Amino acid sequence: MDTTLRLGSVTKLFGTTRAVDGISLDVQAGHVFTLLGPSGCGKTTTLRLIAGLERLDAGTIVFSGRTIADADRGVFVPPHQRNMGMVFQSYAIWPHMTVFENVAYPLRLRGMSRDTIRDRVARVLDLVGMAGYGDRPAPLLSGGQQQRVALSRALVYEPELLLLDEPFSNLDARLRQHMRVEVRLLQQRLGITVLFVTHDQIEALSMSDEVAVMNGGRVEQVGSPSELYDRPASPFVRDFLGQTVSLGGIAEIGPGGFVGLVLDAPSRSVLHTRQTPAVTNVAVGAAAHVSIRPEDLVIRRPNGASNVAAEANTLRGTIEALLFMGDRYEARIGLEGVGRREPLLLPLSRGENWQPGQTVLLSWPPEHVHVWPG
């Protein structure tokens, strides 16, 4: 597959602060590539460097085989010559213009004929479900309609790359969910390459072909959504994407050479994982902790013959509190025999008649357990 966009050791300084610190990325043609991270991690600055709204201090940016920025050689292609469309977080809809005039503006700047402008605007408004809204004044649009107008304006001149900077952040939760699906379907229909910036993990996981998780101006990990979620390369990626349940202890070599964790507790319970020391960089005899996604934990009631000590990767707990969340329960579960430890907050299915005070068994399937240093 062709590489549409390539960043090589890109750096941007604001005073002594490295807002973007030597990142290198490849964006494949026809993909949605997402920059994901908390506020201040450098993702929007990276987007602005790609768009030409900021000048880089080091590194190169190559777009469609053409170098558009090179700090060493002094190359800088201005934004209007990069053939990129951009949707800002604020949408930047001009209130004194109609929908048609907003969408037509980039075409008029390019000196296109009236007939071409009329045809292209009509086509793109129809594409985003805004046909018939051309004469509507911009101030009379809802938030979702403004977003569609901003998207139309970015697409109307048929850019090679669409840049989306937190485009759903100003929408309510239901409309945000709807627009995620709409934009993804539109991208697949057009086959356009999209670079998407968000701090929202759900947006990143649901919309992307590839995700780069950023932290402190650097890229922590790049991969598909499932790779990042199931096989995080660092504690930051693990904790930023979804929830985790962690228990601490001392690492040991378990059966078959796999890593085990002896919990720092009176029971000396051991949790095993399929990971090896070489993968995790965990030293035998050193402090470590295991983590697992809450949905991978198996939570069940004990039967009369249950013997926790004889069951691998299993601990006993008590439901201390239970909250009804509509589609599920959220339970506060205290573990037995693992020392003084904060209770776990875990989801429980509505299919069981759970009650506060109940005893439960929690099993850690080895294939879903990860061991980390420290």
Secondary structure in CASP SS format (residue, H / E / C, confidence):
PFRMAT SS
TARGET T0000
AUTHOR 0000-0000-0000
METHOD secondary structure of the structure
MODEL  1
M C 1.00
D C 1.00
T E 1.00
T E 1.00
L E 1.00
R E 1.00
L E 1.00
G E 1.00
S E 1.00
V E 1.00
T E 1.00
K E 1.00
L E 1.00
F E 1.00
G C 1.00
T C 1.00
T E 1.00
R E 1.00
A E 1.00
V E 1.00
D E 1.00
G E 1.00
I E 1.00
S E 1.00
L E 1.00
D E 1.00
V E 1.00
Q E 1.00
A C 1.00
G C 1.00
H C 1.00
V E 1.00
F E 1.00
T E 1.00
L E 1.00
L E 1.00
G C 1.00
P C 1.00
S C 1.00
G C 1.00
C C 1.00
G C 1.00
K H 1.00
T H 1.00
T H 1.00
T H 1.00
L H 1.00
R H 1.00
L H 1.00
I H 1.00
A H 1.00
G C 1.00
L C 1.00
E C 1.00
R C 1.00
L C 1.00
D C 1.00
A E 1.00
G E 1.00
T E 1.00
I E 1.00
V E 1.00
F E 1.00
S C 1.00
G C 1.00
R E 1.00
T E 1.00
I E 1.00
A E 1.00
D E 1.00
A C 1.00
D C 1.00
R C 1.00
G C 1.00
V E 1.00
F E 1.00
V C 1.00
P C 1.00
P H 1.00
H H 1.00
Q H 1.00
R C 1.00
N C 1.00
M E 1.00
G E 1.00
M E 1.00
V E 1.00
F C 1.00
Q C 1.00
S C 1.00
Y C 1.00
A C 1.00
I C 1.00
W C 1.00
P C 1.00
H C 1.00
M C 1.00
T E 1.00
V H 1.00
F H 1.00
E H 1.00
N H 1.00
V H 1.00
A H 1.00
Y H 1.00
P H 1.00
L H 1.00
R H 1.00
L H 1.00
R C 1.00
G C 1.00
M C 1.00
S C 1.00
R H 1.00
D H 1.00
T H 1.00
I H 1.00
R H 1.00
D H 1.00
R H 1.00
V H 1.00
A H 1.00
R H 1.00
V H 1.00
L H 1.00
D H 1.00
L H 1.00
V C 1.00
G C 1.00
M C 1.00
A C 1.00
G C 1.00
Y C 1.00
G C 1.00
D C 1.00
R C 1.00
P E 1.00
A H 1.00
P H 1.00
L H 1.00
L C 1.00
S C 1.00
G H 1.00
G H 1.00
Q H 1.00
Q H 1.00
Q H 1.00
R H 1.00
V H 1.00
A H 1.00
L H 1.00
S H 1.00
R H 1.00
A H 1.00
L H 1.00
V C 1.00
Y C 1.00
E C 1.00
P C 1.00
E C 1.00
L E 1.00
L E 1.00
L E 1.00
L E 1.00
D E 1.00
E C 1.00
P C 1.00
F C 1.00
S C 1.00
N C 1.00
L C 1.00
D C 1.00
A H 1.00
R H 1.00
L H 1.00
R H 1.00
Q H 1.00
H H 1.00
M H 1.00
R H 1.00
V H 1.00
E H 1.00
V H 1.00
R H 1.00
L H 1.00
L H 1.00
Q H 1.00
Q H 1.00
R H 1.00
L H 1.00
G C 1.00
I C 1.00
T E 1.00
V E 1.00
L E 1.00
F E 1.00
V E 1.00
T E 1.00
H C 1.00
D C 1.00
Q H 1.00
I H 1.00
E H 1.00
A H 1.00
L H 1.00
S H 1.00
M H 1.00
S C 1.00
D C 1.00
E E 1.00
V E 1.00
A E 1.00
V E 1.00
M E 1.00
N E 1.00
G C 1.00
G C 1.00
R E 1.00
V E 1.00
E E 1.00
Q E 1.00
V E 1.00
G E 1.00
S C 1.00
P H 1.00
S H 1.00
E H 1.00
L H 1.00
Y H 1.00
D H 1.00
R C 1.00
P C 1.00
A C 1.00
S C 1.00
P H 1.00
F H 1.00
V H 1.00
R H 1.00
D H 1.00
F H 1.00
L C 1.00
G C 1.00
Q C 1.00
T C 1.00
V E 1.00
S E 1.00
L E 1.00
G E 1.00
G E 1.00
I E 1.00
A E 1.00
E E 1.00
I E 1.00
G C 1.00
P H 1.00
G H 1.00
G H 1.00
F C 1.00
V E 1.00
G E 1.00
L E 1.00
V E 1.00
L E 1.00
D C 1.00
A C 1.00
P C 1.00
S C 1.00
R C 1.00
S C 1.00
V E 1.00
L E 1.00
H E 1.00
T C 1.00
R C 1.00
Q C 1.00
T C 1.00
P H 1.00
A H 1.00
V H 1.00
T H 1.00
N C 1.00
V C 1.00
A C 1.00
V C 1.00
G C 1.00
A C 1.00
A E 1.00
A E 1.00
H E 1.00
V E 1.00
S E 1.00
I E 1.00
R C 1.00
P H 1.00
E H 1.00
D H 1.00
L C 1.00
V E 1.00
I E 1.00
R E 1.00
R C 1.00
P C 1.00
N C 1.00
G C 1.00
A C 1.00
S C 1.00
N C 1.00
V H 1.00
A H 1.00
A H 1.00
E C 1.00
A C 1.00
N C 1.00
T E 1.00
L E 1.00
R E 1.00
G E 1.00
T E 1.00
I E 1.00
E E 1.00
A E 1.00
L E 1.00
L E 1.00
F E 1.00
M C 1.00
G C 1.00
D C 1.00
R C 1.00
Y E 1.00
E E 1.00
A E 1.00
R E 1.00
I E 1.00
G E 1.00
L E 1.00
E C 1.00
G C 1.00
V C 1.00
G C 1.00
R C 1.00
R C 1.00
E C 1.00
P C 1.00
L E 1.00
L E 1.00
L E 1.00
P E 1.00
L E 1.00
S C 1.00
R C 1.00
G C 1.00
E C 1.00
N C 1.00
W C 1.00
Q C 1.00
P C 1.00
G C 1.00
Q C 1.00
T E 1.00
V E 1.00
L E 1.00
L E 1.00
S E 1.00
W C 1.00
P C 1.00
P H 1.00
E H 1.00
H H 1.00
V C 1.00
H E 1.00
V E 1.00
W E 1.00
P E 1.00
G C 1.00
END
